[in-house]
Amino acid sequence: MKKMYIALCIILLGSNACASTATPTVEGDIAKLQMNTETTNAEYTQAASQTPEEAQILSLTPTPYPTPSTATLVIDGHQGESLTTICLEVEQSGYEQNVEQPTEQLLENLGLMVKTDNLNCDADLSVVMNFSAFGVQYSGMSGSCYSYHGASMSGSITLTISGGDPIVYSIDEQHEPPEKILESSCINSPINAPFDSVWKGALIDTFAEIWGLPVYVEALDVDGVGYVGLNRIQNYAENVTDQIVIRLIYKLQNQTDESVRSNIANILGKIGPRFHDYVIPALVALLQDPNEYVRQEAIESIGKIGAPAAETTLHTLIEMLEDNDERVKGLSAQTIGSFGSAAADAVPALIALLEEDETDRDTFLKKMTITALGDIGPDAKDATEVLVGVLNEPGTLEGDLDIKSAAAQALGLINPDPELVLPVLLENLRVENQELQVQTLLTLGRLGSLSAEAVPEIVHILESDLSYSDSPSAIRYAAVFAIGGIGPVASSGATILWRLLEDPLLTDLHPWIWLSLAQIGEIDELRAVDELARFIIEDEGLILGGRSSLYALREIQPEVAVQALPVLIDVLKAEGNTFEGSIVMETIGSMGSYASPAIPHIIDILQDESNVLEFIGYSSAVWALGRIGPEAIDGVPFIIRFLTSENAYTRSNAIEALISITDNDFGEDPSIWQEWWESR
């Protein structure tokens, strides 16, 4: 029911207006933060080869940065080889800034001894860059200027490994001038053209072709090129290894530039689900950073990691609710909420925060605190009184109504005492604000038969000719959901539901109407299933009522909904490994063991390697097999493959599916699962 509630909310109002739910991620042990103050080169090299449980992750106290072990080559014919010394020669023309110095620094960061005498080197590296500036004539209200806003660079980088042939990389970059500039930014001399924008990326990307992703990490503390490394790491976040993560954390430890620290925190959030044992201690240490933007980024990254971060960060995040920065407080509340019921211990602190005067003055903080209480769910029931108080507050400005909408939604998620909330919900239902009315209707539906006295008001809403400039259909959706959620005691709403079925412009709403008619006892569920199946058959491409029918089927008892399974299998064959196919598979999975005839067709999806967006197709297929249960045993070898997926959600689904199907729990290691499978 909660999933349907959130899904409907997102459909009607968009994701920003709806409470978030914690994304399932892989559970794992959390490495403890070691408060070391010095690190030797040997310790660093050892840490890079250790498991998360063995590795010593440092605090952010500045320490002498260790020289990394020499990076290995990734080029064809030399993969895995290491160079100790390299003879560097740099030739540049047309640009006054020294390119050789940052090039040498980057090579040294990669663990290479750089020589310029061309004697006794493992390899020779030649860098040739020829720069030129070009400009355009700009005209404005008060005159014109010829500005050198364009720059280009061409050349080559040549690596010659001792005894081998030269490996030549051509480099050619160009920075086009913008269409418009401010008069004050006119560049009158070609020597001031934007040359930086044409050589740094070319150098680093070429080095990455030679030494791999470690280049981007080692570029972080090279003067003038660190930001390029940051951008590239973000682009390749899903390809990093544990050794790169450790290097990244060590870089963070000695980083004095707050913007770089903030960006590294962001990157750690992207790779965190895969390397949470390493990343969580580093992010927790960042919560003490003197810069509020760094703290904000660290908190958001903890939220991206999800469940593995809950146990070890919850109480620290509760403390962050007392930070002196309002946004830090709000993001802490948001992240706490993302932990769901695991964050129950935070409820008293969130209630106290909501009652503070400062919170009342900050819309973002207030909304995030309210939303967090809703995300925690029934364990936050003690917040009922304070949330009702929010709904009773005066104020009709957009910000006030936004806060009230969040409170109405939160009340629907914590299962409050109806006697306390119904009067204020009915009062807010009459406020002419779409989002507030939608959230109130959804909450009334979640309260079930206890909302019986609200039925006349809901029927009145459906009978009214709503003319909001946004989308009145959103309110109709929510009202239809509310009648169905309230159940048989809302049978007086049947007449208006039948009338809405006669409106050909409401095709996408019709499946929900059929579902509501069944929920209030006007028709039996089998009739509803037949109608929903008809929509699916008639809606080629699942763009109108068919997609809504798939969602509606999930709310019907599996033993009845399974009557539509043959139709769903036919649609799955037609749609295959697509977004629409994923919706079909999730609907099939919601039928549990009743859907066993669909198993071979879902396995076919897992064998289809044409899917570009793994999250869409494979994740849904794995999830569906897990929901079907032990009868999906033939899918086990295919599910095992996804334990190494780069997508955290897919990995989580794979583990849960394997446990559900086999009644075993061998954790995340695919080799153990494979050994078990082969020994059966």
VMD Tcl script that draws the C-alpha trace (Angstrom):
set ca {
  {0.00 0.00 0.00}
  {2.83 2.41 0.85}
  {4.53 1.74 -2.50}
  {1.29 2.49 -4.31}
  {0.83 5.65 -2.23}
  {4.31 6.93 -3.12}
  {3.90 5.88 -6.77}
  {0.61 7.75 -7.07}
  {2.07 10.79 -5.38}
  {4.96 10.89 -7.84}
  {2.62 10.40 -10.80}
  {0.37 13.21 -9.64}
  {2.77 15.77 -8.23}
  {6.30 14.75 -9.22}
  {9.08 13.25 -7.11}
  {10.02 16.51 -5.34}
  {6.58 16.72 -3.73}
  {6.62 13.17 -2.41}
  {8.41 11.56 0.51}
  {11.47 9.61 -0.44}
  {11.97 6.01 0.48}
  {15.31 4.42 1.17}
  {16.72 2.65 -1.87}
  {17.72 -0.92 -1.01}
  {21.47 -1.34 -0.97}
  {23.81 -4.16 -0.08}
  {24.40 -4.64 3.62}
  {27.97 -4.98 4.84}
  {30.32 -4.47 7.78}
  {31.45 -0.91 8.35}
  {35.15 -0.28 8.84}
  {35.94 1.80 11.92}
  {37.60 5.17 11.51}
  {41.18 5.08 12.75}
  {42.49 8.36 14.11}
  {46.03 7.99 12.75}
  {48.12 11.12 12.34}
  {51.05 9.78 10.36}
  {51.31 7.39 7.49}
  {54.41 5.93 5.94}
  {54.78 4.89 2.33}
  {54.85 1.26 3.39}
  {51.57 1.64 5.28}
  {49.94 3.22 2.27}
  {51.10 0.49 -0.09}
  {49.87 -2.13 2.36}
  {46.50 -0.41 2.78}
  {45.94 -0.39 -0.96}
  {46.09 -4.19 -1.01}
  {44.03 -4.87 2.13}
  {40.38 -5.69 2.54}
  {38.10 -3.00 3.98}
  {38.14 -4.71 7.37}
  {41.96 -4.61 7.44}
  {42.56 -1.20 5.90}
  {43.34 1.79 8.08}
  {41.14 4.64 6.91}
  {42.50 7.92 8.17}
  {40.81 10.91 9.70}
  {40.95 14.20 7.85}
  {43.76 15.52 10.05}
  {46.39 16.73 7.55}
  {49.23 14.23 7.31}
  {52.32 13.85 5.14}
  {50.95 12.45 1.90}
  {52.59 9.11 1.06}
  {54.09 8.44 -2.32}
  {51.84 5.88 -4.03}
  {53.11 2.65 -5.41}
  {53.99 2.97 -9.09}
  {50.96 2.96 -11.36}
  {50.88 0.12 -13.87}
  {50.39 0.48 -17.60}
  {47.05 -0.32 -19.24}
  {48.11 -0.04 -22.88}
  {47.90 -3.08 -25.16}
  {50.98 -5.25 -25.04}
  {52.17 -3.76 -21.74}
  {49.21 -4.25 -19.40}
  {50.27 -4.69 -15.79}
  {53.86 -3.56 -16.40}
  {55.43 -0.86 -14.22}
  {57.89 1.86 -15.10}
  {60.30 3.18 -12.47}
  {62.05 6.00 -14.28}
  {60.90 8.07 -17.21}
  {62.78 10.62 -19.30}
  {60.51 13.60 -19.95}
  {60.84 16.11 -22.76}
  {58.26 18.86 -23.23}
  {58.11 21.18 -26.23}
  {55.57 23.98 -26.35}
  {55.01 27.02 -28.50}
  {52.54 29.92 -28.48}
  {51.80 29.73 -24.73}
  {53.89 31.25 -21.97}
  {52.76 29.18 -18.98}
  {55.02 26.26 -18.19}
  {53.36 22.95 -19.14}
  {56.34 20.86 -18.09}
  {56.03 21.51 -14.35}
  {52.47 20.14 -13.86}
  {53.28 17.27 -16.25}
  {56.29 16.33 -14.13}
  {54.28 16.64 -10.91}
  {51.56 14.35 -12.24}
  {54.11 11.71 -13.28}
  {55.72 11.86 -9.84}
  {52.30 11.44 -8.21}
  {51.95 8.26 -10.27}
  {55.08 6.96 -8.55}
  {57.53 7.62 -11.38}
  {61.02 9.10 -11.06}
  {61.16 11.83 -13.72}
  {64.50 12.58 -15.38}
  {65.35 15.20 -17.96}
  {68.85 14.01 -18.93}
  {67.56 11.21 -21.20}
  {69.89 8.68 -19.56}
  {69.08 5.22 -18.18}
  {65.28 5.52 -18.24}
  {62.72 2.73 -18.50}
  {60.88 4.85 -21.05}
  {60.98 8.17 -22.85}
  {57.96 10.47 -22.83}
  {57.73 13.33 -25.29}
  {55.00 15.98 -25.00}
  {54.59 18.40 -27.91}
  {51.99 21.18 -27.73}
  {51.53 24.01 -30.21}
  {49.11 26.72 -29.12}
  {47.35 29.41 -31.10}
  {44.82 32.08 -30.21}
  {41.98 33.33 -32.32}
  {39.33 35.94 -31.76}
  {36.13 37.46 -33.05}
  {34.67 40.92 -33.27}
  {32.06 41.66 -30.59}
  {29.65 44.59 -30.84}
  {27.57 46.11 -28.07}
  {25.54 49.13 -27.02}
  {28.57 51.27 -26.27}
  {31.05 50.05 -28.84}
  {32.88 46.94 -29.98}
  {36.07 45.00 -29.39}
  {38.09 42.25 -30.99}
  {38.52 39.65 -28.26}
  {40.78 36.61 -28.18}
  {38.24 34.31 -26.57}
  {39.22 31.32 -28.70}
  {42.21 28.99 -28.37}
  {43.45 25.77 -29.92}
  {46.21 23.28 -29.25}
  {47.61 20.52 -31.42}
  {50.48 18.16 -30.91}
  {51.33 14.70 -29.69}
  {52.32 12.64 -26.68}
  {54.77 9.86 -27.48}
  {55.77 7.05 -25.13}
  {58.74 4.90 -26.05}
  {59.30 1.99 -23.69}
  {62.88 0.78 -23.66}
  {63.44 -1.61 -26.54}
  {60.05 -0.94 -28.12}
  {58.48 1.12 -30.85}
  {57.12 4.60 -30.12}
  {53.45 4.75 -29.11}
  {52.07 8.01 -30.46}
  {48.92 9.77 -29.23}
  {47.70 12.72 -31.27}
  {46.17 15.57 -29.28}
  {44.04 18.27 -30.79}
  {41.75 20.51 -28.77}
  {39.87 23.72 -29.54}
  {38.00 26.22 -27.38}
  {35.37 28.08 -29.35}
  {34.66 31.69 -28.38}
  {31.21 32.38 -26.87}
  {28.52 34.17 -28.84}
  {28.36 37.03 -26.33}
  {30.71 38.50 -23.74}
  {30.63 41.33 -21.22}
  {32.46 44.44 -22.39}
  {34.64 44.27 -19.31}
  {35.82 40.75 -20.25}
  {37.28 41.65 -23.64}
  {40.68 39.93 -24.13}
  {42.83 42.35 -26.09}
  {46.02 40.30 -26.29}
  {46.43 36.79 -27.75}
  {48.77 35.80 -24.91}
  {45.75 35.93 -22.57}
  {43.57 33.60 -24.64}
  {41.96 30.68 -22.73}
  {44.80 28.21 -23.37}
  {44.17 26.40 -20.08}
  {40.95 24.97 -21.48}
  {42.70 23.19 -24.37}
  {45.71 21.40 -22.91}
  {44.86 20.14 -19.41}
  {42.12 17.73 -20.38}
  {44.13 16.48 -23.36}
  {47.18 15.76 -21.18}
  {45.28 14.01 -18.41}
  {43.06 11.97 -20.71}
  {46.07 10.77 -22.70}
  {47.91 9.80 -19.53}
  {44.76 7.91 -18.47}
  {45.00 5.92 -21.71}
  {48.51 4.94 -20.60}
  {48.11 4.45 -16.84}
  {44.35 4.18 -16.36}
  {41.96 5.80 -13.88}
  {44.60 6.44 -11.15}
  {45.74 9.38 -13.31}
  {42.55 11.28 -12.49}
  {43.00 10.77 -8.76}
  {46.69 11.74 -8.81}
  {45.83 14.90 -10.77}
  {43.77 16.25 -7.87}
  {46.67 17.99 -6.15}
  {48.52 19.05 -9.31}
  {48.41 22.82 -9.56}
  {45.84 24.02 -12.06}
  {44.60 20.65 -13.31}
  {42.90 19.18 -10.25}
  {39.42 20.22 -11.36}
  {39.87 18.25 -14.58}
  {40.64 15.14 -12.55}
  {37.51 15.72 -10.48}
  {35.32 15.96 -13.55}
  {36.76 12.79 -15.01}
  {36.40 10.78 -11.79}
  {32.74 11.72 -11.69}
  {32.34 10.49 -15.26}
  {33.98 7.16 -14.47}
  {32.66 6.71 -10.92}
  {31.23 3.27 -11.63}
  {34.59 1.97 -12.90}
  {36.79 2.72 -9.91}
  {38.50 0.00 -7.87}
  {39.11 -0.25 -4.14}
  {42.72 0.92 -4.58}
  {41.53 4.04 -6.37}
  {39.05 4.69 -3.57}
  {41.81 4.49 -0.97}
  {43.95 6.89 -3.00}
  {41.01 9.26 -3.28}
  {40.48 9.25 0.48}
  {44.16 9.95 1.11}
  {43.98 12.86 -1.31}
  {40.97 14.17 0.58}
  {42.85 13.97 3.84}
  {45.43 16.51 2.73}
  {43.22 18.73 0.57}
  {43.15 22.39 1.63}
  {40.82 23.57 -1.17}
  {37.28 23.42 0.23}
  {35.70 23.19 -3.23}
  {37.83 20.15 -4.03}
  {36.90 18.55 -0.69}
  {33.25 19.16 -1.51}
  {33.61 17.60 -4.94}
  {35.45 14.58 -3.56}
  {32.65 14.11 -1.04}
  {30.21 14.09 -3.95}
  {32.27 11.46 -5.77}
  {32.44 9.32 -2.62}
  {28.65 9.35 -2.56}
  {28.52 8.01 -6.11}
  {30.92 5.15 -5.40}
  {29.80 4.69 -1.79}
  {27.27 1.89 -2.33}
  {30.05 -0.29 -3.77}
  {32.78 0.71 -1.32}
  {30.84 1.70 1.77}
  {33.39 0.07 4.09}
  {35.98 2.60 2.95}
  {33.78 5.56 2.17}
  {31.54 5.88 5.23}
  {34.36 6.66 7.72}
  {35.75 9.32 5.37}
  {32.33 10.95 5.00}
  {31.72 10.86 8.75}
  {35.05 12.64 9.26}
  {33.96 15.28 6.74}
  {30.94 16.11 8.93}
  {33.42 18.02 11.13}
  {34.72 20.06 8.22}
  {34.77 23.81 8.98}
  {33.14 24.58 5.63}
  {29.35 24.18 5.57}
  {29.25 23.29 1.87}
  {31.61 20.37 2.45}
  {29.45 19.18 5.34}
  {26.35 19.46 3.16}
  {27.91 17.38 0.39}
  {29.11 14.75 2.86}
  {25.62 14.38 4.33}
  {24.03 13.98 0.90}
  {26.62 11.36 0.00}
  {25.84 9.38 3.15}
  {22.21 9.40 2.03}
  {23.19 7.98 -1.36}
  {24.87 5.02 0.34}
  {21.63 4.17 2.10}
  {21.12 1.19 4.40}
  {24.81 0.29 4.97}
  {25.33 3.78 6.41}
  {22.35 3.76 8.75}
  {23.82 1.87 11.70}
  {27.10 3.77 11.97}
  {26.02 7.27 10.96}
  {22.55 7.71 12.46}
  {23.60 9.11 15.82}
  {26.19 11.38 14.20}
  {23.50 12.71 11.88}
  {21.22 13.29 14.86}
  {23.98 15.46 16.31}
  {24.18 17.32 13.00}
  {20.58 18.45 13.54}
  {22.17 20.97 15.94}
  {24.63 22.33 13.35}
  {24.85 26.11 12.96}
  {23.96 25.91 9.26}
  {20.26 25.52 8.47}
  {20.85 23.61 5.24}
  {23.15 21.16 7.01}
  {20.31 20.53 9.47}
  {17.79 20.05 6.67}
  {20.00 17.65 4.71}
  {20.73 15.71 7.91}
  {16.98 15.30 8.46}
  {16.51 14.25 4.84}
  {19.27 11.63 5.07}
  {17.93 10.34 8.37}
  {14.54 9.89 6.71}
  {16.13 7.95 3.86}
  {17.05 5.25 6.39}
  {13.35 4.55 6.93}
  {12.35 2.61 10.03}
  {16.04 2.08 10.88}
  {16.07 5.76 11.93}
  {13.39 5.38 14.64}
  {15.86 6.59 17.30}
  {15.92 9.98 15.57}
  {12.21 10.69 16.03}
  {12.50 12.63 19.34}
  {15.27 14.83 17.88}
  {13.25 15.50 14.72}
  {10.17 16.42 16.75}
  {12.25 18.76 18.90}
  {13.74 20.35 15.77}
  {10.28 20.87 14.30}
  {9.19 22.67 17.44}
  {12.09 25.15 17.38}
  {11.40 28.74 16.34}
  {14.40 28.76 13.96}
  {13.02 25.75 12.12}
  {9.68 27.53 11.72}
  {11.44 30.34 9.88}
  {13.29 28.12 7.41}
  {11.00 26.51 4.83}
  {13.59 24.02 3.56}
  {14.55 22.83 7.04}
  {10.93 22.55 8.15}
  {9.88 20.57 5.08}
  {12.85 18.19 5.30}
  {12.16 17.53 8.98}
  {8.48 16.79 8.30}
  {9.33 14.60 5.32}
  {11.87 12.64 7.38}
  {9.22 11.80 9.98}
  {6.96 10.48 7.22}
  {9.77 8.44 5.69}
  {10.47 6.77 9.03}
  {6.87 5.56 8.99}
  {4.76 4.18 11.86}
  {7.74 4.38 14.24}
  {7.27 8.16 14.03}
  {3.69 8.02 15.30}
  {4.69 10.18 18.29}
  {4.98 13.06 15.82}
  {1.21 13.07 15.18}
  {0.48 16.01 17.46}
  {3.23 18.26 16.08}
  {2.25 17.42 12.47}
  {-1.39 18.22 13.19}
  {-0.13 21.49 14.62}
  {1.57 22.26 11.32}
  {-1.69 21.67 9.44}
  {-3.48 23.99 11.86}
  {-1.00 26.82 11.37}
  {-2.33 29.99 9.72}
  {-0.89 31.02 6.39}
  {-1.96 30.66 2.78}
  {1.23 31.65 0.97}
  {2.81 29.12 -1.38}
  {5.53 28.23 1.12}
  {2.98 27.71 3.91}
  {0.85 25.42 1.75}
  {3.94 23.50 0.65}
  {4.76 22.79 4.29}
  {1.16 21.76 5.00}
  {1.23 19.38 2.02}
  {4.34 17.72 3.44}
  {2.64 17.39 6.84}
  {-0.48 15.85 5.28}
  {1.67 13.34 3.46}
  {3.71 12.51 6.56}
  {0.55 11.85 8.55}
  {-0.53 9.35 5.92}
  {2.72 7.44 6.34}
  {2.90 7.22 10.14}
  {-0.56 5.66 10.70}
  {-1.78 8.23 13.25}
  {-4.85 8.16 15.49}
  {-7.73 9.14 13.11}
  {-9.58 11.01 15.83}
  {-6.66 13.43 16.08}
  {-6.13 14.00 12.38}
  {-9.49 13.72 10.60}
  {-10.84 17.16 11.59}
  {-7.75 18.97 10.38}
  {-7.53 16.86 7.22}
  {-11.12 17.70 6.31}
  {-10.43 21.38 6.91}
  {-7.36 21.32 4.64}
  {-9.27 19.38 2.00}
  {-11.33 22.52 1.43}
  {-8.28 24.73 0.80}
  {-8.06 25.51 -2.90}
  {-4.50 24.35 -3.42}
  {-3.88 21.35 -5.65}
  {-0.84 19.87 -3.91}
  {-2.37 20.20 -0.44}
  {-5.65 18.65 -1.60}
  {-3.87 15.77 -3.36}
  {-1.71 14.94 -0.33}
  {-4.73 15.18 1.98}
  {-6.77 12.85 -0.24}
  {-3.94 10.31 -0.42}
  {-3.65 10.39 3.37}
  {-7.40 9.88 3.82}
  {-7.17 6.86 1.53}
  {-4.32 5.41 3.55}
  {-6.34 5.72 6.76}
  {-8.90 3.31 5.26}
  {-12.34 2.89 6.74}
  {-11.45 5.29 9.54}
  {-11.89 8.11 7.01}
  {-15.54 7.23 6.37}
  {-16.83 10.66 7.39}
  {-14.70 12.24 4.64}
  {-16.53 10.40 1.84}
  {-19.20 13.10 1.17}
  {-16.46 15.73 0.84}
  {-14.46 13.51 -1.53}
  {-17.55 12.83 -3.65}
  {-18.20 16.56 -3.78}
  {-14.67 17.12 -5.10}
  {-15.23 14.56 -7.86}
  {-18.54 16.15 -8.79}
  {-17.11 19.68 -8.91}
  {-15.86 21.25 -12.11}
  {-12.31 21.95 -10.90}
  {-10.57 24.55 -13.03}
  {-7.09 24.89 -11.59}
  {-4.57 26.10 -14.13}
  {-2.34 23.13 -13.38}
  {-3.93 19.71 -13.74}
  {-7.33 19.04 -12.14}
  {-6.93 15.39 -13.10}
  {-4.35 15.07 -10.30}
  {-7.05 15.78 -7.74}
  {-9.44 13.37 -9.47}
  {-6.78 10.64 -9.36}
  {-6.24 11.21 -5.66}
  {-9.97 11.34 -4.92}
  {-10.59 8.05 -6.76}
  {-7.69 6.49 -4.82}
  {-9.14 7.81 -1.55}
  {-12.57 6.28 -2.15}
  {-11.01 2.91 -2.95}
  {-8.67 3.09 0.02}
  {-11.52 3.86 2.42}
  {-13.23 0.69 1.20}
  {-16.83 -0.59 1.46}
  {-17.90 2.22 3.81}
  {-17.32 4.54 0.83}
  {-19.92 2.76 -1.31}
  {-21.84 6.02 -1.67}
  {-19.06 7.08 -4.04}
  {-19.97 4.38 -6.57}
  {-22.37 6.62 -8.52}
  {-19.77 9.26 -9.33}
  {-17.21 6.55 -10.21}
  {-19.58 5.04 -12.78}
  {-20.15 8.51 -14.23}
  {-16.43 9.10 -14.59}
  {-16.14 5.83 -16.52}
  {-18.36 7.37 -19.17}
  {-15.90 10.18 -19.84}
  {-13.67 9.21 -22.84}
  {-11.15 11.90 -21.89}
  {-10.33 10.13 -18.64}
  {-9.01 6.90 -20.15}
  {-5.88 6.90 -18.02}
  {-8.01 7.25 -14.90}
  {-10.40 4.41 -15.77}
  {-8.15 1.56 -14.49}
  {-8.02 3.19 -11.04}
  {-11.79 3.61 -11.12}
  {-12.26 -0.10 -11.80}
  {-9.90 -0.86 -8.92}
  {-11.80 1.47 -6.57}
  {-15.14 -0.04 -7.59}
  {-13.78 -3.44 -6.57}
  {-12.34 -2.08 -3.31}
  {-15.68 -0.61 -2.22}
  {-17.53 -3.82 -3.16}
  {-19.46 -2.43 -6.12}
  {-17.97 -5.14 -8.39}
  {-15.97 -8.25 -7.63}
  {-12.19 -8.29 -8.11}
  {-12.41 -10.73 -11.01}
  {-14.47 -8.22 -12.98}
  {-11.87 -5.56 -12.24}
  {-9.07 -7.86 -13.43}
  {-10.91 -8.50 -16.70}
  {-11.31 -4.77 -17.28}
  {-7.68 -4.04 -16.47}
  {-6.51 -6.83 -18.77}
  {-8.65 -5.34 -21.53}
  {-6.93 -1.98 -21.12}
  {-3.52 -3.64 -21.33}
  {-4.45 -5.49 -24.53}
  {-5.96 -2.43 -26.21}
  {-3.23 0.03 -25.21}
  {-0.39 -0.77 -27.59}
  {2.86 0.61 -26.19}
  {1.37 1.00 -22.70}
  {1.14 4.78 -22.94}
  {-2.42 5.35 -21.71}
  {-4.67 3.15 -19.59}
  {-2.47 0.08 -20.03}
  {0.32 1.35 -17.83}
  {-2.12 2.46 -15.12}
  {-3.74 -0.99 -15.33}
  {-0.39 -2.64 -14.60}
  {0.00 -0.57 -11.44}
  {-3.63 -1.17 -10.41}
  {-3.29 -4.95 -10.79}
  {-0.68 -4.95 -8.02}
  {-3.35 -3.85 -5.52}
  {-5.58 -6.86 -6.20}
  {-5.21 -10.16 -4.36}
  {-2.55 -12.24 -6.20}
  {-4.80 -15.29 -6.47}
  {-7.29 -13.14 -8.41}
  {-4.87 -10.89 -10.31}
  {-3.14 -13.98 -11.75}
  {-6.07 -14.33 -14.13}
  {-4.36 -11.59 -16.16}
  {-1.02 -13.45 -16.27}
  {-1.40 -14.79 -19.86}
  {-1.95 -11.24 -21.07}
  {1.08 -10.00 -19.13}
  {3.30 -12.75 -20.58}
  {2.23 -11.81 -24.12}
  {3.00 -8.14 -23.44}
  {6.39 -9.08 -21.93}
  {7.28 -11.02 -25.07}
  {6.38 -7.99 -27.16}
  {8.05 -5.33 -25.02}
  {11.12 -7.32 -23.98}
  {13.93 -5.64 -22.12}
  {12.50 -2.10 -22.05}
  {11.07 0.32 -19.53}
  {7.56 -0.92 -20.33}
  {8.76 -4.50 -19.99}
  {10.16 -3.70 -16.54}
  {6.73 -2.46 -15.38}
  {5.19 -5.71 -16.64}
  {7.79 -7.81 -14.80}
  {7.25 -5.94 -11.54}
  {3.50 -6.52 -11.86}
  {4.15 -10.21 -12.49}
  {6.46 -10.33 -9.46}
  {3.75 -8.81 -7.25}
  {1.71 -12.01 -7.82}
  {4.33 -14.07 -6.00}
  {4.34 -17.83 -6.54}
  {1.11 -17.59 -8.54}
  {3.21 -16.14 -11.37}
  {5.48 -19.19 -11.78}
  {4.41 -19.79 -15.44}
  {6.19 -16.53 -16.29}
  {9.58 -17.72 -14.99}
  {11.03 -18.89 -18.36}
  {10.09 -15.61 -20.00}
  {11.73 -13.55 -17.25}
  {14.87 -15.69 -17.50}
  {14.91 -14.89 -21.22}
  {15.17 -11.22 -20.25}
  {18.22 -11.94 -18.09}
  {19.86 -13.69 -21.04}
  {19.20 -10.73 -23.34}
  {22.41 -8.69 -23.43}
  {20.94 -5.88 -25.50}
  {19.81 -3.84 -22.50}
  {21.71 -0.58 -22.27}
  {20.03 0.66 -19.08}
  {20.61 -2.22 -16.69}
  {18.65 -0.57 -13.90}
  {15.48 -0.71 -15.98}
  {15.37 -4.26 -17.33}
  {17.66 -6.58 -15.41}
  {16.85 -5.17 -11.96}
  {13.13 -5.72 -12.51}
  {13.68 -9.23 -13.82}
  {15.84 -10.19 -10.84}
  {13.34 -8.64 -8.42}
  {10.41 -10.49 -10.02}
  {12.13 -13.88 -9.77}
  {12.87 -13.20 -6.11}
  {9.22 -12.40 -5.42}
  {8.07 -15.59 -7.17}
  {10.31 -17.51 -4.78}
  {11.65 -21.10 -4.71}
  {9.92 -22.07 -7.94}
  {12.30 -19.69 -9.75}
  {15.30 -21.91 -8.91}
  {16.27 -22.19 -12.58}
  {16.99 -18.48 -12.58}
  {19.70 -18.71 -9.89}
  {22.77 -18.97 -12.19}
  {21.58 -15.94 -14.12}
  {20.90 -13.93 -10.95}
  {24.39 -14.72 -9.59}
  {25.88 -12.74 -12.50}
  {24.31 -9.57 -11.15}
  {26.05 -9.76 -7.77}
  {28.92 -7.93 -9.48}
  {26.70 -5.35 -11.16}
  {27.90 -1.76 -11.09}
  {24.38 -0.75 -10.12}
  {23.79 -0.89 -6.35}
  {20.04 -1.43 -6.74}
  {20.58 -4.38 -9.08}
  {23.09 -5.96 -6.67}
  {20.67 -5.53 -3.78}
  {17.85 -7.12 -5.76}
  {20.13 -10.01 -6.71}
  {21.04 -10.79 -3.10}
  {17.45 -10.57 -1.91}
  {16.27 -12.76 -4.80}
  {18.89 -15.44 -4.13}
  {17.95 -15.56 -0.45}
  {14.25 -15.76 -1.27}
  {14.66 -18.51 -3.88}
  {17.26 -20.70 -2.12}
  {16.66 -19.96 1.58}
  {20.43 -19.48 1.87}
  {22.42 -16.35 2.58}
  {25.99 -16.41 1.31}
  {26.34 -12.64 1.17}
  {27.72 -10.69 -1.78}
  {30.44 -13.07 -3.00}
  {29.36 -14.58 -6.35}
  {32.01 -17.33 -6.15}
  {30.41 -18.78 -3.00}
  {26.99 -18.73 -4.60}
  {28.38 -20.33 -7.77}
  {30.11 -23.06 -5.77}
  {26.85 -23.79 -3.96}
  {24.94 -23.92 -7.23}
  {27.39 -26.30 -8.86}
  {27.38 -28.59 -5.83}
  {23.61 -29.09 -5.83}
}
mol new
graphics top color blue
foreach p $ca { graphics top sphere $p radius 0.5 }
foreach p [lrange $ca 0 end-1] q [lrange $ca 1 end] { graphics top cylinder $p $q radius 0.2 }
display resetview
